[in-house]
Amino acid sequence: MRQNSIGAFSTSAGGRYRLLVDSITEYAICMLDLEGRVTSWNTGAQRIKGYKSAEIIGDNYARFYSEDDRAAGIPAAALDTAATAGRLEMEAWWVRKNGTRFRAQVFIDPIRSASGELIGFATTTRDLTGRGATEETLRRSDEQFRLLVQGVTDYAIYMLDLHGRVTSWNAGAQRIKGYAPHEIVGQYFGRFYTEADQEAGEPAKALRTAAAEGRFEKEGLRVRKDGTRFWAHVIIDPIRDDEGKVIGFAKITRDITERREAQEELETTRQALFQSQKLDAIGQLTGGVAHDFNNLLTAVLGSLELLRKRLPEDPKSERLLENAVQGAQRGAALTQRMLAFARKQDLNLQGVDVPGLVAGMTGLLQRSLGPLVRLETDFPAGLAPVRTDANQLEIALLNLAVNARDAMPEGGRITIEASERMLAPGSDLGLPAGPYLRLAVLDEGTGMDETTLARAAEPFFTTKGVGKGTGLGLPMVHGLAEQSGGRLRLTSRPGCGVCAELWLPQADAVSPQASAAPRFVDETARPALLVLAVDDDSLVLTNMAAMLEDLGHRALTASSAAEALVMLGDHAVDLVITDYAMPQMTGLQLACEIQVRKPGLRTVLATGYAELPPGADDALPRLSKPFNQAELARVLRGLVPARAAA
């Protein structure tokens, strides 16, 4: 049978074919007879399986199988399948001569005669051991990569097909977006976008950009399964085949909501710091300007007052003089507002009953607001008092009410309301924790946009026409609130009116009202004093000396603290009145030095500033600039009692 098979394979070109087959070393090519015995053996078969031709020809090819495969009848079944199906292709573990196993790719083809009779089989075997190791390495690498992607929970990593449908989904995507894989795979990724972005075609634009430019990257709002929104940083990269054709997209999404909120909070804090520093710088400038104006106005008002006493009675001159005094007093009111904004006005902080204060000024408010405005108040019973300056609070409420009136040219309602509040640590007002009173003035006016609202408390900023506002009303209210230990907060929207809130610390009790000073005092009943006036401004110095002499006292003048100390050594001075803000040595430092050199000698501080070192308010009498002769006389009365004979 074997000889017949060999003979059947012989052709005139058999020698050339044998050379061709023997030259192939990457494949084991051999022929089998109908029983599976080897009838030919090439060089590749010897290299792969280890047998020489003489060792294997005539033996059954089943020896290449493992014992288990032979016991299962697999070799004979393979030949039957090849004969029946016309070809068999398989991968299997085969055995070499030395007993080692190798992964084999096997092809078995039936060989038939010209008449179609089956006369044997041709087997072609390829050693896949190397390729198998590579494939196993690739498989393990793919598995490791899959585990890696699945293990990432901080990023949503998934793939899209050409049409934007989700084809893979990792654990990070499920955590961030809320969808389980079976809920989202096969769905269009546009559902992660907001409705506005979907209507604008943003999902499709993102894919087109990624395909055309090789990458798409953007931050924007995205929507979770539960409908909540989050800020996302998105990257889309195209996936291409070996020919460079786009076959899909890789998408990476990171939830940056916390980072975005932290950035916004930082920006808010930065803006608040910038606004605070800007207002502080403006306050320093405003306070300095107000101080200089106070010196000028002190000289002007004092000189006008003395001039009025010395001029003969003349109605025309009196009107001109009164006009000059009123102009100077208006200037003094402006400087007080400037100092209020700069938090350098002299305040008398005490417990103030807000409902009682508002009730006492209702008539003034109604006259100031006019007939088109309806004034309403809303105060709960038993409202706690606040710690502030009652007179300045009246002016602040009047300013807020007038601003509200001006915002309602056709009239409307203004409400003044108050309520007790307890602030927790870290409140958005930036105030210490504790009990406060929220005093608010609300109107139904035109309101303010964000830009106007941000600048409303800046000095000299006004939206009113020329000559209709100084731009110092709200800055004064701001300064009063800050100096009282509270805060001014404005809220508004265009067309929705303004709510001006004064947050002031609560006081333990309402302070008793000071008794009124006597209207007329006989200054001649007091002894004449030798007073040393100290000021670095010559105008103020000259005016102060003139007012003292007009009151019956003698005056010495010094333009610096150093000069004053020299004069104290040469004269028996009864009293020193000194400016506070002087170069080289301040008035307070001068007062301390006087106490060292001449203990018991009284010193008065003349200043428009309120921010003096701790203890200065209690230790020294104060004379607030600009002052007139009556105020100067009142200070002197408090220091020098009248003669017993009076």
Buried (B, 14 or more C-beta within 10 A) or exposed (E): EBEEBBEBBEEEEEEEEEEEBBEBEEBBBBBBBBEBBBBBBBBBBBBBBBBEBEBBBEEBBBBBBBEEBBEEEBBBEBBEBBBEEEEBEEEBBBBBBEEEEBBBBBBBBBBEEEEEEEBBBBBBBBBBBEEBEEEEEEEEEEEEEEEEBBEBEEBBBBBBBBEBBBEBBBBBBBBBBBBEBEBBBEEBBBBBBBEEBBEEEBBBEBBEBBBEEEEBBEEEBBBBBEEEEBBBBBBBBBBEEEEEEBEBBBBBBBBBBEEBEEEEEEEEEEEEEEBEEEBEEBBEEBBBBBBBBBBBBBBBBBBBBBBBEEEEEEEEEEEEBEEBBEEBBEBBBBBBBBBBBBBBBBBEBBBBBBBBBBEEBEEEBBEBBEEEBEBEBEBEEEBBBBBBBBEBBBBBBBBBBBBBBBBBEEEBBBBBBBEBBEBEEEBEBEBEEEEBBBBBBBBBBBBBEEEBBBBBBBBEBBBEEEEEBBBBBBBBBBBBBBBBBBBBBBBBEEEEBBBBBBBBBBBEEBBEEEEEEEEEBEBEEBEBBBBBBBBBBEBBBBBBBBBBBBBEBBBBBBBBBEBBBEBBEEEEBBBBBBBBBBEEBBBBBBBBBBBEEBEEBBBBBBBBBBBBEEEBEEBBBBBBBBBBBEBBBBBBBEEBEBEEEE
